[in-house]
Amino acid sequence: MTPAPRDPADRTPTSNPILRRALVWGGAIAGGIAVVGGLVGYLVAGPEGLVSALVGTLMAVVFMGITGASILLANRYANSDLFVGVFFGIVLGGWILKFILFIVLVVTLRGVEQLDPVVLFLAIVAGVIGSLVVDVLVVAKSRLPYASDAQLPPPPSDD
């Protein structure tokens, strides 16, 4: 089945469905990590382990979501003449937000006695690895050509 031709005036990047799929699958993987990590954390460290696993998974999901959401938000300005500047401004702003949020969370959560640091660390690592695996699989299975937004000239006529 051949997809419908795109309107030449539509400059929305064709990567948007791929990013949405990565966010959905990332959320599903994070749910699995939260359940398994919470159960293992509870068995290993009691209620502190459960809370630590859930907090670590939530941190990984938030950081993964900020990246995908910032790119999707920036892609909304694809029809603007300032697209490149707006795109990089939004994405860079998302990265700076993640960096500041990470530092604040590390400083805030460092002295919390209700958290088990090992379970928290392992949950964050599992979330990061899970999001990387999802990104690789989604991009590898996408059917996005290398020149997806290019328009070819019409074939020559036989006149």
C-alpha positions in Angstrom: 0.0 0.0 0.0 1.5 3.3 -1.1 1.1 6.2 1.4 -0.8 9.3 0.2 1.5 12.0 -1.2 2.3 14.8 1.2 1.2 18.3 0.6 4.3 20.3 -0.5 3.4 23.1 1.9 3.4 20.7 4.9 6.9 20.9 6.3 6.1 18.8 9.4 9.0 16.4 10.0 8.1 12.8 9.2 10.0 11.7 12.3 7.0 12.7 14.6 5.3 9.3 14.5 8.7 7.6 15.4 9.1 9.9 18.4 5.6 9.3 19.6 6.1 5.6 19.3 9.3 5.8 21.3 7.5 7.7 24.0 4.7 5.2 24.2 7.0 2.2 24.3 9.3 3.9 26.7 6.3 4.5 29.0 5.4 0.8 28.7 8.9 -0.4 29.5 9.0 2.0 32.4 5.8 0.5 33.8 7.4 -2.9 33.6 10.5 -1.7 35.3 8.5 0.0 38.0 6.6 -3.3 38.7 9.6 -5.6 38.6 11.9 -3.1 40.3 9.3 -2.3 43.0 8.8 -6.1 43.7 12.5 -6.8 43.8 13.2 -3.7 45.8 10.6 -4.6 48.3 12.0 -8.1 48.7 15.5 -6.9 49.1 15.1 -3.7 51.2 11.5 -3.6 52.3 9.3 -0.6 51.9 12.4 1.6 51.3 13.4 -0.5 48.4 9.9 -0.3 46.9 9.9 3.5 47.1 13.4 3.7 45.8 12.6 1.6 42.8 9.5 3.7 42.0 11.4 7.0 42.4 14.3 5.8 40.3 12.0 4.6 37.5 10.0 7.9 37.6 13.3 9.8 37.3 14.3 7.8 34.2 10.9 8.3 32.6 10.8 12.0 33.2 14.3 12.5 31.7 13.4 10.3 28.7 10.1 12.1 28.3 11.6 15.6 28.3 13.9 14.7 25.4 11.1 13.2 23.2 8.5 15.8 24.2 10.9 18.7 23.5 11.7 17.4 20.0 8.0 16.9 19.3 7.2 20.4 20.6 10.0 21.9 18.5 8.8 20.1 15.4 5.5 22.1 15.7 7.4 25.1 14.4 8.6 23.3 11.2 6.5 25.7 9.0 8.2 28.7 10.5 11.1 30.6 8.9 12.8 30.5 12.2 12.5 26.7 12.6 16.2 25.9 13.0 16.7 28.4 15.8 13.5 27.6 17.5 14.2 23.8 17.2 17.6 24.0 18.7 16.5 26.5 21.4 13.7 24.2 22.6 15.8 21.1 22.5 18.8 22.7 24.2 16.4 24.2 26.8 15.1 20.7 27.5 18.6 19.4 28.0 19.5 22.2 30.3 16.2 21.6 32.2 17.2 17.9 32.6 20.6 18.8 33.8 19.4 21.2 36.4 16.6 18.8 37.5 19.1 16.0 37.8 21.4 18.1 40.0 18.5 19.2 42.2 17.2 15.7 42.6 20.6 14.3 43.5 21.1 16.9 46.1 17.6 16.6 47.5 17.5 12.8 47.5 21.0 12.3 48.9 20.0 12.5 52.5 16.6 10.9 52.4 16.6 8.0 54.8 13.5 6.4 53.3 15.4 5.6 50.1 17.8 2.7 49.5 20.6 4.2 47.4 21.5 0.9 45.7 17.9 0.1 44.6 17.5 3.8 43.5 20.6 3.6 41.4 19.7 0.3 39.9 16.2 1.5 39.0 17.7 4.6 37.3 20.2 2.4 35.4 17.4 0.0 34.4 15.2 2.9 33.2 18.1 4.4 31.2 19.0 1.1 29.6 15.3 0.4 28.9 14.8 3.7 27.2 18.0 3.2 25.1 16.8 -0.2 24.0 13.4 1.2 23.1 15.0 4.1 21.1 17.2 1.6 19.2 14.3 -0.8 18.4 11.9 1.9 17.4 14.3 3.6 15.1 15.6 0.3 13.6 12.1 -0.9 12.8 10.9 2.5 11.4 10.4 2.7 7.7 11.7 6.2 7.3 13.8 6.7 4.2 17.1 8.6 4.4 15.6 11.5 2.4 12.1 11.4 3.8 11.2 15.0 3.3 12.7 15.4 -0.2 10.5 16.1 -3.2 11.6 14.6 -6.5 11.0 16.6 -9.7 8.4 15.2 -12.1 9.6 12.8 -14.8 10.3 14.3 -18.2 7.5 14.3 -20.7 7.7 12.5 -24.1 6.6 15.6 -26.1 
